[in-house]
Amino acid sequence: MRKWEITFLDHKGIIDRLELASDNQPTTEEAAVAVRTKLFPVTAKADLNDFEGRVEAPAVKWLEEQNGVRITDINEKP
């Protein structure tokens, strides 16, 4: 398994990082789900597409619109 570093801005605008193990580079949506699990563990299992207005990347949209969290980069760790 390769290790990936997800870089994101939290709701205060502070740069934070999260490590994720995966064989392939995570998509932005997969990274958003991992960040959501770290920052908001209570909502980690919520299926955000159960709500009105289905979107292709619900975790990304939810993090940005509801919490001001934005994923800025996904890089493989050496």
Steps between C-alpha positions, in 0.01 A plus 500: 500500500618845415456794735338823392499838670182703475553871557197709588395832648286462810210726594742753652713515183784305662687249284468144632606161368365148516675178399304238309612152390378388158632308200385776264491876538177590681243708316401834644177338626691217674732759656199706612346196669828437687523867607133498605565189712792672672330835563139389547496136622128510584409564135758257363244232411231733369411447136486859384315400183198400707409868510332709232715625214722205416849593384794307360737579790279558806779488763705761313196727467395449863848577635530817294148642530408400855839511674738712293746210461677476163734227375797663332729211405542121495861381470677169540729488801858390429 
